[in-house]
């Protein structure tokens, strides 16, 4: 891999991605997701556990940035990611940011080979990097996510990565351009668009086709509320109660929102 980006730029992007994941976590309320009010549809998770997970993720990204900045062959990004997953599981008893590990790592690996301040170039590099990664990856073990992907190839993180993270570049960034990065309206508009347009494998695993349909319906409601200029909080609280009753959540949407917020913040700070 040819490194084209300045190591300091990679480090700045990594810190922005951490900030984006934190912004997603603390965004409150959210339907079916851990936030400041409750654990959503995740009885096994908590705000404290998710916050500790983000601390471990920062350690992983620093290690990855060092490997990407070093001479070729001095560190395998895939092995670094696998170590991060094991460390998270050992220290927390759960891998609550496994998707975050993959997405942030993929973005940094792609950013190392292009001008990371150019979203078009970065998205193209993500497609190439993801293609290379999945070409060398051994057959994945059977899991809920893998089962969903076999039945619905368009769903989940693999299709998202191979498509160049459209959830980040084609959904979150335009929504933030419209709604703003410095206020909750922009964050919620990005969330609404993701709910409408992402085929979330977690939602499919939990609730099947009806879960995806309900997720999209809720996203449309949220978008209409925001476009009309209404306060979205009462609606979001109603949605959260309904999601928890259905055991519905949207882990993929949350990961894409956090990564998108992080990259948008990096672009804003580097302008």
Number of C-alpha atoms within 10 A of each C-alpha: 12 10 18 13 19 15 16 11 18 24 18 15 28 26 18 23 29 22 21 23 27 19 17 24 23 15 17 19 24 28 24 26 29 27 20 16 14 18 17 24 22 15 9 10 16 18 17 12 15 21 15 15 22 22 13 19 27 17 11 23 26 15 16 26 23 15 18 26 19 13 12 12 10 11 16 12 20 16 11 16 22 15 13 22 22 15 18 24 16 11 12 15 12 18 19 21 20 19 18 24 23 18 22 27 22 23 27 24 24 26 28 23 19 21 18 25 18 11 18 13 15 23 24 15 23 26 20 16 22 22 16 12 15 14 9 8 9 8 7 8 8 8 9 13 17 18 14 19 19 10 9 14 14 17 22 24 22 17 17 22 24 18 18 25 26 19 24 27 19 14 23 28 23 17 23 22 12 13 19 16 18 10 10 14 21 22 23 26 27 32 25 27 21 28 26 23 17 22 26 26 28 22 25 25 18 17 17 14 13 12 22 25 17 19 28 20 15 20 23 17 17 25 21 15 17 18 11 9 10 13 11 19 15 11 16 20 17 13 21 22 16 16 23 17 12 15 16 27 29 25 20 24 27 23 26 31 27 29 28 28 28 26 29 25 19 22 15 11 11 11 6
